[in-house]
Amino acid sequence: MLSSDELSDIVRSAVALALAVELDDVTSDRLLIPELGAESIDFLDITFRLEQFLPISVPRDDLNEQAEDVFGAGAAVDTLRRLTPLGAYLVRERLLGVDLSKVEPGMRVEDVAALWTVETWGGLCKRLLDTIPETCPSCGGNRTFVRNADGEFHAECDKCATELTAIPGDELNQNWFEEIRDLDEVARLVEQSRAQAAEAAAATAQAGDPAPAGAISE
């Protein structure tokens, strides 16, 4: 079984290697950008390292931009690149370890990355690992995690050794969006977000930079 300590060690090592910092400096509460000196390109490096050592596929698409496939353009991010009420809700619900007091409608999308901590990466990995079936669909055996000589984990059945796979991150997000789209709270946030998006589009147009077509479509 992959223990929480083993997962933490893998995440911390991936961050330390990607950022070329000492492992002892990488604690769960450290902010990647302002405290550990990460840049946006480093997030991709961390992703590759985590996927090398864990049987997961980290989401490639931005959470809020991907949400617009379900909720409509402008529902999560307005034309001024600010979080809408729905966008702020998605960040609060999905990103473990961020300072929730700083996540508000109107914050710049680019500023969200500055809130990521080492714990945010750990929470993402755990969420993906939890989608690996606990029982084998072929024989009913139990899930087990096996580590090879290079330190890489994979999941398999303890009886027939069938490989067990996690749901890809982008697909998992998409499934979650579909699950929450009919919630009363989410429906209310979508309406508020459309109002913000309309105001942003009007402000953008007035400034002489027309918003993209369909920026506030449903």
C-alpha positions in Angstrom: 0.0 0.0 0.0 1.2 3.5 -0.8 1.3 5.3 2.6 0.7 8.9 3.2 4.4 9.3 4.3 5.5 7.7 1.0 3.2 10.0 -1.0 4.5 13.0 0.9 8.1 12.0 0.2 7.5 11.6 -3.5 5.8 15.0 -3.7 8.4 16.8 -1.7 11.2 15.2 -3.8 9.5 16.1 -7.1 9.2 19.8 -5.9 12.8 19.9 -4.6 14.3 18.4 -7.8 12.2 20.7 -10.1 13.1 23.8 -8.2 16.7 22.8 -7.3 16.1 23.5 -3.6 17.0 21.5 -0.5 14.6 18.8 0.4 14.5 20.0 4.0 13.1 23.4 2.7 10.2 21.7 1.1 7.5 21.4 3.7 3.8 21.0 3.1 2.8 24.6 3.9 5.5 26.3 1.7 4.3 28.5 -1.1 5.9 27.4 -4.4 6.2 30.7 -6.1 6.8 33.4 -3.4 8.7 31.1 -1.0 10.4 28.4 -3.0 11.1 30.5 -6.1 9.0 28.5 -8.6 8.1 29.9 -12.0 5.2 28.8 -14.2 7.4 26.5 -16.3 8.4 24.7 -13.1 4.8 23.5 -12.6 5.2 21.4 -15.8 8.4 20.0 -14.5 6.8 19.0 -11.2 4.0 17.3 -13.2 6.4 15.2 -15.2 8.3 14.1 -12.1 5.1 13.1 -10.2 3.8 11.2 -13.2 7.1 9.4 -13.4 6.9 8.0 -9.9 3.1 7.7 -9.5 0.5 5.9 -11.6 -1.4 9.1 -12.3 -2.1 11.7 -15.1 -2.1 15.2 -13.8 -4.6 17.6 -15.4 -3.1 19.5 -18.3 -5.9 22.0 -18.8 -6.5 25.0 -16.5 -9.2 24.2 -14.0 -11.3 27.3 -14.7 -10.9 27.3 -18.4 -11.8 23.6 -18.5 -15.0 24.4 -16.5 -16.2 26.7 -19.3 -16.7 23.6 -21.4 -19.5 22.7 -19.0 -20.8 26.0 -17.7 -20.2 28.2 -20.7 -17.6 30.8 -21.8 -17.1 33.5 -19.3 -18.6 31.5 -16.4 -15.4 31.0 -14.5 -13.1 33.7 -15.9 -14.2 37.0 -17.4 -12.7 38.9 -20.3 -10.4 40.8 -17.9 -8.9 37.5 -16.8 -10.4 37.7 -13.4 -12.1 34.9 -11.4 -15.9 35.1 -11.4 -17.9 33.9 -8.3 -18.0 30.4 -9.9 -14.3 30.5 -10.6 -13.5 31.4 -7.0 -15.8 28.6 -5.8 -14.0 26.0 -8.0 -10.6 27.1 -6.7 -11.7 26.9 -3.1 -13.2 23.4 -3.6 -10.5 21.9 -5.7 -7.1 23.3 -4.5 -6.2 21.9 -1.1 -3.7 23.8 1.0 -4.3 27.3 -0.5 -5.1 30.3 1.6 -8.9 30.4 1.1 -9.1 33.9 2.5 -7.3 35.2 -0.6 -9.5 33.4 -3.1 -12.2 35.9 -4.1 -14.2 36.9 -7.2 -12.2 39.5 -9.1 -8.7 38.1 -8.4 -6.5 37.8 -11.4 -6.3 34.2 -12.8 -2.5 34.6 -12.9 -2.4 35.1 -9.1 -4.0 31.8 -8.4 -0.7 29.9 -9.0 1.0 32.0 -6.3 -1.3 30.4 -3.8 -0.2 26.8 -4.5 1.6 25.1 -1.7 3.4 21.7 -1.6 0.2 20.4 0.1 -1.8 21.5 -3.0 0.3 19.1 -5.1 -0.1 16.3 -2.5 -3.9 16.8 -2.4 -4.1 16.6 -6.2 -2.0 13.4 -6.3 -4.1 11.8 -3.5 -7.4 12.6 -5.3 -6.1 11.0 -8.5 -4.7 7.9 -6.7 -8.1 7.4 -4.9 -9.7 6.9 -8.3 -7.7 3.6 -8.8 -10.2 0.8 -8.2 -9.7 -0.9 -4.8 -10.9 -4.2 -6.3 -9.8 -5.8 -9.5 -12.6 -5.8 -12.2 -11.2 -9.1 -13.6 -10.9 -11.3 -10.5 -12.1 -9.3 -7.5 -8.6 -9.2 -5.9 -7.4 -6.2 -3.9 -5.5 -3.2 -5.1 -1.9 -3.0 -4.2 0.9 -0.6 -4.9 4.2 -2.0 -6.1 7.5 0.0 -6.2 10.2 -1.0 -8.6 13.9 -0.6 -8.3 13.8 3.0 -9.6 11.3 4.0 -6.9 8.4 4.2 -9.3 5.0 3.0 -8.1 2.3 1.3 -10.1 -1.0 -0.2 -9.0 -2.0 -3.8 -9.7 -4.3 -6.6 -8.5 -2.7 -8.7 -5.7 -4.1 -11.9 -7.2 -3.8 -11.7 -11.0 -1.4 -8.8 -11.3 -3.7 -6.9 -13.6 -2.6 -3.3 -13.9 -5.1 -0.9 -12.3 -5.3 2.7 -13.6 -6.4 6.0 -12.2 -8.9 8.3 -14.0 -6.9 11.0 -15.9 -7.0 14.3 -14.2 -8.7 16.2 -17.0 -11.5 13.6 -17.1 -11.8 13.6 -13.3 -12.4 17.4 -13.4 -14.9 17.1 -16.2 -16.8 14.5 -14.2 -16.9 16.7 -11.1 -18.2 19.7 -13.1 -21.0 17.5 -14.4 -21.8 16.4 -10.8 -22.1 19.9 -9.4 -23.7 21.7 -12.3 -27.2 21.2 -11.1 -26.6 22.2 -7.5 -28.6 25.2 -6.4 -25.5 26.9 -5.0 -23.6 26.4 -8.3 -26.6 27.6 -10.4 -26.7 30.8 -8.3 -22.9 31.3 -8.8 -23.2 30.8 -12.5 -25.9 33.5 -12.8 -23.7 35.9 -10.7 -20.7 35.0 -12.9 -22.6 35.8 -16.1 -23.4 39.2 -14.7 -19.7 39.9 -13.9 -18.7 38.6 -17.3 -21.2 40.9 -19.0 -19.8 43.9 -17.1 -16.2 42.9 -18.0 -17.1 42.5 -21.6 -18.7 45.9 -21.7 -15.7 47.5 -20.0 -13.4 45.8 -22.4 -15.4 47.0 -25.4 -15.6 50.5 -24.1 -11.8 50.5 -23.8 -11.6 49.8 -27.5 -10.6 46.1 -27.2 -13.8 44.2 -28.1 -14.3 40.9 -26.2 -14.1 37.6 -28.1 -17.4 36.5 -29.7 -19.4 34.3 -27.3 -17.6 35.6 -24.2 -20.7 35.4 -22.1 -22.6 32.7 -23.9 -24.5 30.1 -21.9 
